[in-house]
Amino acid sequence: MMLPNTVTSFVPKVRRGGYVFLKWVGDHSPHHVHVYKDSKLVVKWDLGNWQPMKGQATARIVKLLEELLKEEKL
């Protein structure tokens, strides 16, 4: 899945470690974040259940997610 050309409503968009982390306002449940690398979806991560919904997360991605949550950026 490619990163959409037009995004109408997302908050926040964070770049870290070569990845882009996106959450869309009003997106479907459960509460999750989309993680992209080189404009391609790597993983859709369920923040409530702390597991992938689609794709796979490396240990590095999980660590970045933990950091971003701790910093309240997601």
C-alpha positions in Angstrom: 0.0 0.0 0.0 1.4 3.4 -1.0 1.2 6.5 1.0 -1.9 8.5 -0.2 -1.2 11.5 -2.5 -3.8 13.5 -0.7 -4.4 13.3 3.0 -7.3 15.3 4.3 -7.1 14.9 8.0 -4.3 13.3 10.0 -2.7 14.1 13.3 0.1 13.7 14.1 2.7 13.0 11.4 6.0 12.1 12.9 9.3 11.3 11.2 11.8 9.2 13.1 14.4 6.6 12.4 13.6 6.7 8.6 9.9 6.0 9.2 6.8 8.1 9.0 4.2 7.5 11.7 0.6 8.7 10.9 -2.7 8.7 12.8 -5.8 9.8 11.0 -8.5 11.7 12.9 -11.7 9.7 13.0 -10.1 6.6 11.7 -11.7 3.3 12.5 -11.2 1.4 15.7 -9.1 0.1 17.3 -6.8 3.1 18.1 -3.8 2.6 15.8 -1.0 4.2 13.8 0.2 3.6 10.3 4.0 3.3 9.8 5.6 4.0 6.4 9.1 3.6 5.0 9.9 5.0 1.6 6.2 5.8 1.1 5.2 2.2 1.6 3.1 0.9 4.5 5.3 -1.3 6.7 2.8 -1.9 9.6 -0.5 -0.8 10.9 0.0 -1.0 14.7 -2.8 -1.4 17.2 -1.9 0.9 20.1 -4.4 -0.5 22.5 -3.5 -4.2 22.1 0.1 -3.5 21.3 0.2 -5.7 18.2 0.3 -5.5 14.4 -3.0 -5.2 12.6 -1.4 -5.5 9.2 2.2 -6.1 8.2 5.1 -6.7 10.6 7.0 -4.5 13.0 10.7 -4.9 13.6 12.1 -4.5 17.1 13.3 -1.0 16.0 9.7 0.1 15.0 8.4 -1.2 18.4 11.1 0.8 20.2 10.3 3.9 18.2 6.5 3.5 18.9 7.3 3.2 22.7 9.5 6.4 22.5 6.8 8.3 20.6 4.1 7.3 23.1 6.3 8.2 26.0 6.9 11.6 24.4 3.1 12.0 23.8 3.7 12.4 20.1 1.1 9.7 19.2 
